Every structure is written in C-alpha cells, then in structure tokens.
Amino acid sequence: MAEVHRDPYDGDRVVVHKSRTGRTLAIALIVILAIVGILFATGFWKADVSGGDVPEVSVEGGALPNVDVDSKEVVVGTKEETVDVPTVGVKDNGEE
C-alpha cells in the first residue's frame, strides 16, 4: 500500500510505501490459533493418548570429590588507639 503526501515546504508529491506484511501474518496466526482452540473446545478435534510407558530411570548415589584447600590465615583482634579530636567553637558576631 502506498500513501501520497504533499511536502509542506515545496508542495512536491511524496510517495510513501508501507509494508504491512508483519501485521498481516500476526493477524493470520491469531485467527488460526483461535480456530484450532475452538475446534478442541467443541470436541470436534480430540487428542486421545493411549499406550506407551514412561521410561524407567535408575539413579545411584554419588560421592563428593575430595578437595584439599590451603588458605591464608586471617587474624582478627583489637587494639587501643588515641585519636586527637579538634575542639569546635562558635564565634559570636554580636547577634542575640
């Protein structure tokens, strides 16, 4: 589909081609899914599953691998420190 516009500055015709293929495919897919849903809901189509078995699975317990890790020693402690704290004063500028 093509749209024709006039350029507001010089009056020339501008033809814009727009492709709506993506929108058309999306609408068709939604319609098909709706029809399939209706056919299953009304019983026109049925999914009868019969026969077949679930496979048997045998699982044995395992063991974790042995790991030898050498890490650094972390020493935590406390010590007393003296910190000089400055005194703060307020200067009176004559206001009361």
KOLBA-203986 format. One line per field, with one value per residue (C-alpha): residue number from 1; x, y, z. Coordinates in Angstrom, 1 decimal. Layout:
N
nr: c(NUM	...)
east: c(X	...)
north: c(Y	...)
up: c(Z	...)
end
This chain:
96
nr: c(1	2	3	4	5	6	7	8	9	10	11	12	13	14	15	16	17	18	19	20	21	22	23	24	25	26	27	28	29	30	31	32	33	34	35	36	37	38	39	40	41	42	43	44	45	46	47	48	49	50	51	52	53	54	55	56	57	58	59	60	61	62	63	64	65	66	67	68	69	70	71	72	73	74	75	76	77	78	79	80	81	82	83	84	85	86	87	88	89	90	91	92	93	94	95	96)
east: c(0.0	1.3	0.4	0.8	1.5	2.4	5.6	4.6	7.6	7.8	4.5	6.1	4.3	5.9	5.0	5.5	5.4	4.4	4.7	2.1	3.3	4.2	0.8	-1.0	1.0	0.3	-3.4	-3.5	-1.6	-4.0	-7.0	-5.6	-4.8	-8.4	-9.9	-7.8	-8.7	-12.4	-12.1	-10.6	-13.0	-16.1	-14.8	-14.5	-10.9	-9.7	-6.3	-6.7	-3.4	-3.2	-0.4	3.2	5.0	7.2	10.8	12.3	15.3	17.8	19.8	22.7	24.0	27.4	30.2	31.6	35.2	38.0	39.3	42.4	42.5	45.3	44.1	45.7	45.3	43.0	43.9	41.3	41.9	41.5	43.9	43.6	44.2	44.2	42.7	43.1	39.7	39.7	37.6	34.9	33.7	31.1	32.1	29.7	29.2	27.2	23.7	21.5)
north: c(0.0	3.4	6.7	10.0	13.2	16.7	18.2	21.2	23.3	23.0	21.2	18.2	14.9	12.3	8.7	6.6	2.8	0.9	-2.8	-4.4	-8.0	-8.4	-7.2	-9.5	-12.5	-11.8	-11.5	-14.7	-16.6	-15.4	-16.4	-19.8	-20.4	-19.2	-21.7	-24.6	-23.6	-23.6	-27.0	-28.6	-26.8	-28.1	-31.6	-31.6	-32.5	-34.7	-35.8	-39.4	-40.6	-44.3	-46.8	-46.0	-46.1	-43.8	-44.9	-46.3	-44.5	-45.8	-43.4	-44.3	-42.1	-40.5	-39.0	-35.5	-35.2	-34.8	-31.3	-30.0	-26.3	-24.2	-20.7	-17.7	-17.3	-14.4	-12.7	-10.6	-8.5	-5.2	-2.6	0.7	3.9	7.6	10.0	13.8	15.4	19.1	21.5	23.4	26.8	29.3	32.8	35.4	38.1	40.4	39.0	37.9)
up: c(0.0	-0.9	0.6	-1.2	0.7	-0.2	1.1	3.2	2.2	-1.6	-2.5	-4.2	-4.0	-1.7	-2.1	1.0	0.6	3.8	4.1	6.4	6.0	9.6	10.8	8.3	9.4	13.0	12.4	10.4	13.1	15.8	13.7	13.1	16.7	17.7	15.2	16.5	20.1	19.2	17.4	20.5	22.9	21.0	20.8	17.0	17.4	20.3	21.5	22.7	24.1	24.7	25.2	25.8	29.1	31.0	30.8	34.0	35.3	37.8	39.9	42.2	44.9	44.3	46.4	46.5	45.4	48.0	48.0	49.8	50.1	51.6	52.5	54.3	58.0	59.0	62.3	63.9	67.0	68.7	69.9	71.8	69.8	70.9	68.4	68.7	68.2	67.4	69.5	67.7	68.9	67.8	67.2	68.4	65.8	68.0	67.3	70.2)
end
